[in-house]
Amino acid sequence: MVSRLRMRPRQRLVDLGCGTGGAGLWLARALGAELDGIDIPPVAVSLADRRAHQFLPAGRATFHVGTLGETGLDSASADGVICADAFSFAPDGRAALEELRRIPRPGARALITSPDRHPASSKPWDRVGLELEAEGERPHVPGMWRRLYRLWADHEDELRNVLGEAQAERMIGEARRRAPEMDYRRFSVATVRRPA
Ligand SMILES: C[S@@+](CC[C@H](N)C(=O)[O-])C[C@H]1O[C@@H](n2cnc3c(N)ncnc32)[C@H](O)[C@@H]1O
């Protein structure tokens, strides 16, 4: 992802569907970039905000509430965009695509990882004027989820104690349901570019 974004230090990276900051904070640190993150739940945005100092100097990361279809960011304001395992949640795919086209400056790239059954290259990037520059598989991802699900199952009692019944139940249910899917799921990453 670092090499595909082709960014220079102090340029601006936008993380759409940033969750608690995960991928964006790691990448911004690796790239020496400034970071803007967008997600829906205020609690995710505030957790991301609280973690930022572990990765970046003060003032180099900001997180806002917004959606993939309505980010509130200025047009052509990003030197790179990532959307890690979030794009497929957009209720209005067309609006999310248009935001992906609007936010990067001309020539800048967006990386979209896809956790669904369809490869990221099957998305209609060209309909909004984005060029598909590259697509790659993430072959390590199913193994990562299998290991994580096994850990949840092995630590079920601890999860119930620490997170409470309802949350632990959701996680154990997800692990049971999704672990078998990891045998056939394909995880991919697409690099798209706003034409210069
Ligand atoms: C699987 S998590 C990935 C989080 C983060 N990108 C990461 O890699 O750690 C999916 C994220 O997408 C966010 N999300 C779902 N629908 C969204 C939408 N319409 N607009 C913005 N974010 C959304 C969720 O709140 C969640 O944080």
The ligand as a MOL file (V3000), in Angstrom:
LIG
                    3D

  0  0  0     0  0            999 V3000
M  V30 BEGIN CTAB
M  V30 COUNTS 27 29 0 0 0
M  V30 BEGIN ATOM
M  V30 1 C -14.3320 -3.6720 8.7430 0
M  V30 2 S -14.3150 -2.0630 9.4220 0 CHG=1
M  V30 3 C -12.7490 -1.4550 8.8130 0
M  V30 4 C -12.2270 -0.3480 9.6560 0
M  V30 5 C -10.8700 0.2170 9.2400 0
M  V30 6 N -10.8800 0.6680 7.8610 0
M  V30 7 C -9.7640 -0.7860 9.4530 0
M  V30 8 O -9.1960 -1.2740 8.4710 0
M  V30 9 O -9.4640 -1.0700 10.6040 0 CHG=-1
M  V30 10 C -15.5050 -1.2220 8.4030 0
M  V30 11 C -15.6840 0.2300 8.7880 0
M  V30 12 O -16.5150 0.8740 7.8320 0
M  V30 13 C -17.3350 1.7960 8.5090 0
M  V30 14 N -18.5000 2.1060 7.6680 0
M  V30 15 C -19.5200 1.2950 7.3180 0
M  V30 16 N -20.3820 1.9400 6.5260 0
M  V30 17 C -19.8950 3.1900 6.3560 0
M  V30 18 C -20.3450 4.3400 5.6370 0
M  V30 19 N -21.4730 4.3270 4.9180 0
M  V30 20 N -19.5990 5.4560 5.6980 0
M  V30 21 C -18.4430 5.4810 6.4160 0
M  V30 22 N -17.9620 4.4230 7.1090 0
M  V30 23 C -18.6880 3.3000 7.0830 0
M  V30 24 C -17.6980 1.0750 9.7940 0
M  V30 25 O -18.1810 1.9640 10.7760 0
M  V30 26 C -16.3620 0.4170 10.1440 0
M  V30 27 O -15.5570 1.2430 10.9460 0
M  V30 END ATOM
M  V30 BEGIN BOND
M  V30 1 1 1 2
M  V30 2 1 2 3
M  V30 3 1 2 10
M  V30 4 1 3 4
M  V30 5 1 4 5
M  V30 6 1 5 6
M  V30 7 1 5 7
M  V30 8 2 7 8
M  V30 9 1 7 9
M  V30 10 1 10 11
M  V30 11 1 11 12
M  V30 12 1 11 26
M  V30 13 1 12 13
M  V30 14 1 13 14
M  V30 15 1 13 24
M  V30 16 1 14 15
M  V30 17 1 14 23
M  V30 18 2 15 16
M  V30 19 1 16 17
M  V30 20 1 17 18
M  V30 21 2 17 23
M  V30 22 1 18 19
M  V30 23 2 18 20
M  V30 24 1 20 21
M  V30 25 2 21 22
M  V30 26 1 22 23
M  V30 27 1 24 25
M  V30 28 1 24 26
M  V30 29 1 26 27
M  V30 END BOND
M  V30 END CTAB
M  END
